[in-house]
């Protein structure tokens, strides 16, 4: 007999405008669609004049999504201190929290997930001379920390979204994220 | 004295995969961002294998958005009978409901908005030989039926999203939508 268990996985990526937060959510959503999952993807933008808080939410599910809002995210990434303070504590128990320690210098309140504090932006700047690919490193990391979209599917969705002359750099950044996910850097 | 009233406008566009539902929501969101509004944009996808119900929600607001889900949409567009049956009745009293009568042949239940029944897909096919631009006609229509994003801003966001060789067709489709919004076709 084939007992299929319905799975639902909630993702919350938060930061500021210009950090590729929205695009990261779109890429996860597109990878999910390609995997024939049910997907709800939400992008929230504050006006740039206010500092531009930016947030992506993605719900991935193997059966129809009744409640389309993220409540207890299984995976939270935060790219600014403000985003970390606001969202990192929302991760469910046992969920994964990824903090870009280039910008998140103080541990946010209320943490109860597995916390990885990694200088994503600094790695992106140092290795690729492109701070913006911090989001791609995060995608590689994410691909190792969710049960529904594997690295190959996520990389494919990524590649279809980036200009071809940046393809190699994005592949490297994605691989770096996967490697960082293997290392035990839990704080 | 300058009394600014906080405004919030909820949009729900629903149909099937391949009808440009998601793109229409993204274009409204991008126009809203360019207008320095607060924007939450949500895209919901069902797997294609299940018929691919597709839904875009956009919340536009002049001040921070506390509750990021669409509850009583001010504007509902439905491009399939199924979408109309499910969502058209959710429009708030006094809201606008746009039905693509090419596909919505029976009036959906529970209507209490101002209802426009227009053969968007048939118009798109007849005039441009491209059924897909039904979504652009809808955007032109929308630009005349919301208080926060005018036609110029919406057209600009549209043009930045379409291939340049389709620019003229999209401009025409958008204009057609604006014209259809002027005609009293309320059912």
Interface residues (C-beta under 8 A of the other chain):
Chain A: X29 X33 X36 X37 X38 X39 X40 X41 X42 X43 X44 X45 X46 X47 X48 X49 X64 X65 X68 X69
Chain B: X29 X33 X36 X37 X38 X39 X40 X41 X42 X43 X44 X45 X46 X47 X48 X49 X64 X65 X68 X69
